[in-house]
Amino acid sequence: MYIGFAAHSEEPGELLVAKTKSLLEAMRSECPSGVKVVVGGYWGLMKYVVDKAIELGFNVIILPPLELEDVSFPEKAIVVKTGVSFRNRSVFLARTVDVLVVLGGGAGCIQELITAYTERKPVYVLVDTGYPTDMVKNWPTYLDSRRLAPILKYSDPVDLAKAICRVGETRVSLKSGTEY
């Protein structure tokens, strides 16, 4: 299962870093083997996701935008130089993953959430982070009448991890028309 992370591109606050590390630790103990962590860069909160995921033994895939392809990346990460801008890289991220986790951030994370929804990818949002993505807490589970994929909100990172891992155990391809 490919789990994407939409994460703030600037240096995050301590609370968000702690919640992120707690989420990844819970994923390591709860998720089936073979989980791959996918992010859109190696700076800001994404750097914390990558470093902790590698430390915990996850396979990590980084899809940096063209503007930051020359950043120094960890040797253990797989880096796919997409050759596209920030916004297009976000589309690649959403299309690559089976589920998207929104950790806390701004417009870029919200774009990735909307793109994942339109691509029929379930979205799990960590709320109560102090970041603009907290507004999702007041959004409906489905953004429109098409009900393409659920947008689920969690304040507790461990509960979020358990929910993601249940999807990994039971998810059937959307091509079969099966709901989550």
C-alpha positions as a Markdown table, in Angstrom:
| # | Residue | x | y | z |
|---|---|---|---|---|
| 1 | Met | 0.0 | 0.0 | 0.0 |
| 2 | Tyr | 1.2 | 3.5 | -0.9 |
| 3 | Ile | 0.5 | 6.1 | 1.7 |
| 4 | Gly | 0.9 | 9.7 | 0.7 |
| 5 | Phe | 1.6 | 12.5 | 3.1 |
| 6 | Ala | 0.6 | 16.1 | 2.4 |
| 7 | Ala | 2.7 | 18.1 | 4.8 |
| 8 | His | 3.6 | 21.7 | 5.5 |
| 9 | Ser | 6.5 | 22.9 | 3.4 |
| 10 | Glu | 7.9 | 25.2 | 6.1 |
| 11 | Glu | 9.5 | 24.4 | 9.5 |
| 12 | Pro | 6.7 | 22.9 | 11.6 |
| 13 | Gly | 5.8 | 23.5 | 15.2 |
| 14 | Glu | 6.8 | 21.1 | 17.9 |
| 15 | Leu | 3.3 | 19.8 | 18.5 |
| 16 | Leu | 2.9 | 18.9 | 14.8 |
| 17 | Val | 6.3 | 17.2 | 14.7 |
| 18 | Ala | 5.3 | 15.1 | 17.8 |
| 19 | Lys | 2.0 | 14.1 | 16.3 |
| 20 | Thr | 3.6 | 13.2 | 13.0 |
| 21 | Lys | 6.2 | 11.0 | 14.7 |
| 22 | Ser | 3.5 | 9.3 | 16.8 |
| 23 | Leu | 1.4 | 8.6 | 13.7 |
| 24 | Leu | 4.4 | 7.0 | 11.9 |
| 25 | Glu | 5.3 | 4.9 | 15.0 |
| 26 | Ala | 1.7 | 3.7 | 15.3 |
| 27 | Met | 1.7 | 2.9 | 11.6 |
| 28 | Arg | 4.8 | 0.7 | 12.0 |
| 29 | Ser | 3.1 | -1.4 | 14.7 |
| 30 | Glu | -0.4 | -1.4 | 13.1 |
| 31 | Cys | 0.0 | -1.6 | 9.3 |
| 32 | Pro | 0.7 | -4.7 | 7.3 |
| 33 | Ser | 4.2 | -5.0 | 5.9 |
| 34 | Gly | 5.0 | -3.5 | 2.5 |
| 35 | Val | 3.7 | 0.0 | 3.2 |
| 36 | Lys | 5.4 | 2.7 | 1.2 |
| 37 | Val | 5.5 | 6.3 | 2.3 |
| 38 | Val | 5.2 | 8.9 | -0.5 |
| 39 | Val | 5.9 | 12.6 | 0.0 |
| 40 | Gly | 6.4 | 15.6 | -2.3 |
| 41 | Gly | 9.8 | 16.8 | -1.1 |
| 42 | Tyr | 12.4 | 16.8 | 1.6 |
| 43 | Trp | 12.0 | 20.1 | 3.5 |
| 44 | Gly | 9.6 | 21.4 | 6.2 |
| 45 | Leu | 7.4 | 18.8 | 7.8 |
| 46 | Met | 8.1 | 16.4 | 4.9 |
| 47 | Lys | 11.7 | 16.1 | 6.1 |
| 48 | Tyr | 10.5 | 14.9 | 9.5 |
| 49 | Val | 8.1 | 12.4 | 7.8 |
| 50 | Val | 10.9 | 11.0 | 5.6 |
| 51 | Asp | 13.6 | 10.8 | 8.3 |
| 52 | Lys | 11.2 | 9.1 | 10.8 |
| 53 | Ala | 9.8 | 6.7 | 8.2 |
| 54 | Ile | 13.3 | 5.7 | 7.1 |
| 55 | Glu | 14.3 | 5.2 | 10.8 |
| 56 | Leu | 11.3 | 3.0 | 11.3 |
| 57 | Gly | 12.1 | 0.9 | 8.2 |
| 58 | Phe | 9.5 | 2.1 | 5.7 |
| 59 | Asn | 10.3 | 2.3 | 2.1 |
| 60 | Val | 10.2 | 6.0 | 1.2 |
| 61 | Ile | 9.5 | 7.6 | -2.2 |
| 62 | Ile | 10.0 | 11.3 | -2.7 |
| 63 | Leu | 8.5 | 13.2 | -5.7 |
| 64 | Pro | 10.2 | 16.6 | -5.6 |
| 65 | Pro | 9.1 | 19.4 | -7.9 |
| 66 | Leu | 11.4 | 20.6 | -10.7 |
| 67 | Glu | 12.4 | 23.7 | -8.7 |
| 68 | Leu | 13.8 | 21.6 | -5.9 |
| 69 | Glu | 15.1 | 18.5 | -7.6 |
| 70 | Asp | 18.7 | 19.3 | -6.6 |
| 71 | Val | 18.1 | 19.2 | -2.9 |
| 72 | Ser | 20.2 | 16.6 | -1.0 |
| 73 | Phe | 18.0 | 13.6 | -0.3 |
| 74 | Pro | 18.6 | 10.7 | 2.0 |
| 75 | Glu | 20.4 | 7.8 | 0.4 |
| 76 | Lys | 17.8 | 5.3 | 1.5 |
| 77 | Ala | 14.9 | 7.1 | -0.1 |
| 78 | Ile | 13.8 | 6.5 | -3.7 |
| 79 | Val | 13.7 | 9.9 | -5.5 |
| 80 | Val | 11.6 | 10.3 | -8.6 |
| 81 | Lys | 12.5 | 13.5 | -10.4 |
| 82 | Thr | 9.2 | 14.3 | -12.0 |
| 83 | Gly | 10.3 | 17.3 | -14.0 |
| 84 | Val | 7.1 | 19.2 | -13.1 |
| 85 | Ser | 6.2 | 22.2 | -11.0 |
| 86 | Phe | 5.0 | 22.2 | -7.4 |
| 87 | Arg | 1.3 | 22.1 | -8.4 |
| 88 | Asn | 1.7 | 19.3 | -11.0 |
| 89 | Arg | 3.9 | 17.4 | -8.6 |
| 90 | Ser | 0.9 | 17.4 | -6.2 |
| 91 | Val | -1.2 | 15.7 | -8.8 |
| 92 | Phe | 1.5 | 13.0 | -9.3 |
| 93 | Leu | 1.5 | 12.5 | -5.5 |
| 94 | Ala | -2.3 | 12.1 | -5.3 |
| 95 | Arg | -2.4 | 9.8 | -8.3 |
| 96 | Thr | 0.4 | 7.6 | -7.0 |
| 97 | Val | -1.0 | 6.8 | -3.6 |
| 98 | Asp | -3.7 | 4.5 | -2.3 |
| 99 | Val | -4.6 | 6.9 | 0.5 |
| 100 | Leu | -3.6 | 10.4 | 1.4 |
| 101 | Val | -2.8 | 11.6 | 4.9 |
| 102 | Val | -3.0 | 15.4 | 5.4 |
| 103 | Leu | -0.8 | 16.2 | 8.4 |
| 104 | Gly | -1.1 | 20.0 | 8.6 |
| 105 | Gly | -0.3 | 22.7 | 6.2 |
| 106 | Gly | -1.7 | 25.3 | 3.8 |
| 107 | Ala | -3.0 | 25.7 | 0.3 |
| 108 | Gly | -0.7 | 23.0 | -1.2 |
| 109 | Cys | -2.0 | 20.4 | 1.3 |
| 110 | Ile | -5.6 | 21.5 | 0.5 |
| 111 | Gln | -4.9 | 21.1 | -3.2 |
| 112 | Glu | -3.5 | 17.6 | -2.7 |
| 113 | Leu | -6.6 | 16.8 | -0.6 |
| 114 | Ile | -9.0 | 18.0 | -3.4 |
| 115 | Thr | -6.9 | 16.1 | -6.0 |
| 116 | Ala | -7.0 | 12.9 | -4.0 |
| 117 | Tyr | -10.7 | 13.2 | -3.6 |
| 118 | Thr | -11.3 | 13.7 | -7.3 |
| 119 | Glu | -9.0 | 10.7 | -8.0 |
| 120 | Arg | -11.2 | 8.5 | -5.7 |
| 121 | Lys | -8.5 | 8.2 | -3.0 |
| 122 | Pro | -9.6 | 8.2 | 0.6 |
| 123 | Val | -8.2 | 11.2 | 2.6 |
| 124 | Tyr | -7.3 | 11.1 | 6.3 |
| 125 | Val | -6.8 | 14.5 | 7.9 |
| 126 | Leu | -5.0 | 15.1 | 11.1 |
| 127 | Val | -6.9 | 18.1 | 12.6 |
| 128 | Asp | -6.3 | 20.3 | 15.7 |
| 129 | Thr | -2.8 | 21.0 | 14.4 |
| 130 | Gly | -2.9 | 24.8 | 14.4 |
| 131 | Tyr | -2.5 | 24.9 | 10.6 |
| 132 | Pro | -4.9 | 26.1 | 7.9 |
| 133 | Thr | -5.8 | 22.5 | 7.1 |
| 134 | Asp | -7.7 | 22.4 | 10.4 |
| 135 | Met | -10.6 | 24.0 | 8.5 |
| 136 | Val | -11.3 | 20.5 | 7.0 |
| 137 | Lys | -12.7 | 19.5 | 10.4 |
| 138 | Asn | -15.9 | 21.4 | 9.4 |
| 139 | Trp | -16.1 | 19.9 | 5.9 |
| 140 | Pro | -18.5 | 17.1 | 5.0 |
| 141 | Thr | -17.2 | 13.6 | 4.6 |
| 142 | Tyr | -17.9 | 13.8 | 0.9 |
| 143 | Leu | -17.3 | 17.1 | -1.0 |
| 144 | Asp | -20.1 | 16.7 | -3.5 |
| 145 | Ser | -22.9 | 14.5 | -4.7 |
| 146 | Arg | -20.5 | 12.1 | -6.5 |
| 147 | Arg | -19.2 | 10.8 | -3.2 |
| 148 | Leu | -15.9 | 9.9 | -4.8 |
| 149 | Ala | -13.9 | 9.1 | -1.6 |
| 150 | Pro | -14.3 | 9.8 | 2.1 |
| 151 | Ile | -12.5 | 12.7 | 3.8 |
| 152 | Leu | -12.0 | 11.4 | 7.4 |
| 153 | Lys | -10.8 | 13.6 | 10.3 |
| 154 | Tyr | -8.8 | 12.6 | 13.3 |
| 155 | Ser | -7.4 | 14.5 | 16.2 |
| 156 | Asp | -5.5 | 11.6 | 17.6 |
| 157 | Pro | -2.6 | 10.4 | 15.4 |
| 158 | Val | -2.7 | 6.8 | 16.8 |
| 159 | Asp | -6.4 | 6.5 | 15.9 |
| 160 | Leu | -5.6 | 7.9 | 12.4 |
| 161 | Ala | -2.9 | 5.3 | 12.0 |
| 162 | Lys | -5.2 | 2.5 | 13.0 |
| 163 | Ala | -7.8 | 3.7 | 10.5 |
| 164 | Ile | -5.2 | 3.9 | 7.7 |
| 165 | Cys | -3.9 | 0.4 | 8.4 |
| 166 | Arg | -7.5 | -1.1 | 8.4 |
| 167 | Val | -7.8 | 0.2 | 4.9 |
| 168 | Gly | -4.5 | -1.5 | 3.9 |
| 169 | Glu | -5.9 | -4.8 | 5.2 |
| 170 | Thr | -9.3 | -4.6 | 3.5 |
| 171 | Arg | -9.2 | -2.2 | 0.6 |
| 172 | Val | -10.5 | -3.6 | -2.7 |
| 173 | Ser | -9.7 | -1.8 | -5.9 |
| 174 | Leu | -12.2 | 1.0 | -6.8 |
| 175 | Lys | -12.3 | -0.5 | -10.3 |
| 176 | Ser | -14.5 | -3.2 | -8.9 |
| 177 | Gly | -16.9 | -0.6 | -7.7 |
| 178 | Thr | -16.4 | -1.5 | -4.0 |
| 179 | Glu | -16.8 | 1.2 | -1.4 |
| 180 | Tyr | -14.4 | 1.7 | 1.4 |
